[in-house]
Amino acid sequence: MQTGFALREAAQRPFRPAVQDSSDEALLALIAKGDKRAMQVLYARHNVRVYRFIVRMTGNTSLAEDLVSEVFLDAWRQADTFESKSQVSTWLLAIARYKALSALRRRTDEHLDDQMAAAIEDTADNPETVVGTKNRNNIIQKCLTQLSPAHREVIDLVYYHEKSVEEVAQIVGVPAATVKTRMFYARSKMADLLRHAGVSSL
């Protein structure tokens, strides 16, 4: 008798999908209400892409690790401000970009640390040496570091994060036309760099 009552009661409760299966927007709505499990799921879904984006912007893995935590802390605090005008991933990358640029501005007066110095291209390497010692992905990464920050940023968002021109414009805070112009020049520069490195294209 008790079992039947429990089943009827359960049937009358509204169905709640598992947090894991919820959309990003649904997760943010739960996070805005203080749901820690929803925050864990959002973090698991997006922390790697946010980390890689920050690493490419700053060239510093330990700084990126710190900033990823700050990005998701902001997401936790500001979940109730999300207005669904963009994808959640676009919103997170916009926060990440702001954090990375702020961190880079703070570091401009500091001396180069060993890791940043190691990331600077060794101009003594000729294209044959690079091709002989590095795989294609490493060559592409090396070429990316030679682009201006603005051009590297749009290439990263379009190719690695598969963002549209409109989404990139939202993240970077410039008109879509400016994004298209930056993409044009970035692709041209990348094509030259890759050709000199012995790689045909992206």
Number of C-alpha atoms within 10 A of each C-alpha: 5 6 8 9 10 10 10 10 10 11 10 8 8 7 8 7 8 8 18 15 10 16 12 19 17 13 24 25 17 19 22 20 13 14 15 14 14 24 22 15 16 25 17 11 14 17 17 13 16 26 22 19 23 26 18 19 21 18 19 15 16 10 16 24 17 11 22 26 16 15 24 22 13 14 23 20 13 13 21 14 11 16 11 10 9 13 14 20 20 19 19 20 24 21 20 26 22 15 18 23 14 11 15 15 11 10 11 9 8 9 9 11 9 8 12 13 11 11 12 12 12 8 7 7 10 11 18 11 11 16 16 9 11 12 10 16 11 13 19 18 11 19 20 22 16 15 18 11 14 14 21 21 22 24 24 18 20 15 11 12 18 12 19 15 19 15 21 26 19 18 23 18 12 12 13 17 12 13 22 16 11 18 20 14 13 21 18 12 18 22 17 16 22 21 13 14 20 16 17 11 12 11
